């Protein structure tokens, strides 16, 4: 295959560390430049392109944190003072100043009247006709939420690069912002190569397997908020592979594939990418997912993941995910997943030269402690293991473990969002 520009990867090539590979990838990740204004109702999972500043103070006035009675503590004397109730203040009603020597019936969220300096919760009050008996004297300021306690006018409430969740939508809405400036969605094109592949729903022929990797990749990309262009199964020839790569690069910000980047006679992806652009083959000191391909096709970034389904999944989580998030404009400091430290329910008596990201399940044991279990097989071809697991246990290189030792656990909900 020398006429295709193919070059083999020397087995003596040193393994890159996980951290080194991620840094190399992120050094090439450029955020999309286009910004669009979207209604707050359509902004979930989008990436904020500009900081948001509040034009109002929240709350705009002192308000009651509880249902009860607004009082002036200077009017309270004796063990169980009796005060006439001079007004009723539900939320949404502007009160009049509290008359001296009286109490005001008040409800959660309602404005606290002038001259009142505390709210007594209704559980320690007894209504008697048009008056109220207060059996527990409050301290000044009790059960009052102060104006500006949440947000002040002119304060930055969200920073650029925030991936917008429901809590961010609520905060923006609370300060009256109805439209948000967000980066346009990252567009990712993917295709599958292999004459043995067939789409799900069709009957299998001799030597055929269902194309599961495309569904896995597409699902993970959509979970990250990408627009996905699926180009289907490409004929397993060099010319068809080149045409598919050009087609993908011409309409997307990133091209992704699975498998096909080795140097076998039927592996056309590697020479095709090298002909159309540049390609680096990295061997990374992890298991599974040791091989990773990264390059450019006429300027468009390309990530080639391993063909084994578990290796593909792990490689995407560890490498493609941060590359995609940074390309979407997500703030780099917020994109790293937060591991959980928990005890193992297994022994790991033989150390490995590579750091292992093992399919694992985190659950509470009989004592209510978080405990990590491993899947029974380490095979990178067992896709059902990922459906069983709810995360990845990080088993350090050059280290043995005994049951009860603590290791880090990466939940799937951190890796797939």
ABEGO torsion letter per residue (X at the ends): XAAAGBBBBBAABBBBBAAAAAAAAAAABBBBABBBBBBAAAABGBBBABBBBBABBOBABBBBABBEBBBBAAABBEABBBBBBABBBBBGBBBBBBBBGBBBBBBBGBBBBBGBABBBBAAABBBBEABBBBABBBBBGBGBBBBGAABBBGBBABBBGBBBBAAAAAAAAAAGBABBBBBBBBBBBBBBBEAABBBBGBBBBBGBBBBAAAAAAAAAAAAAGBBBBBAEBBBBBAAAAAAAAAAAAAABABBBBBEGABABAABAAAAAAAAABBBBBBBBBBOBGABBBBBBBGGBBBBBBBABAAAAAAAAAAAAAAAAAAAAGBBAAAABBBBBBBBBABBBABBBABBBBBBBBBBBBAAGBBBBBBBABABAABAAAAAABAEBBBBBBGBBBBBGBBBBBBBAAAAAX
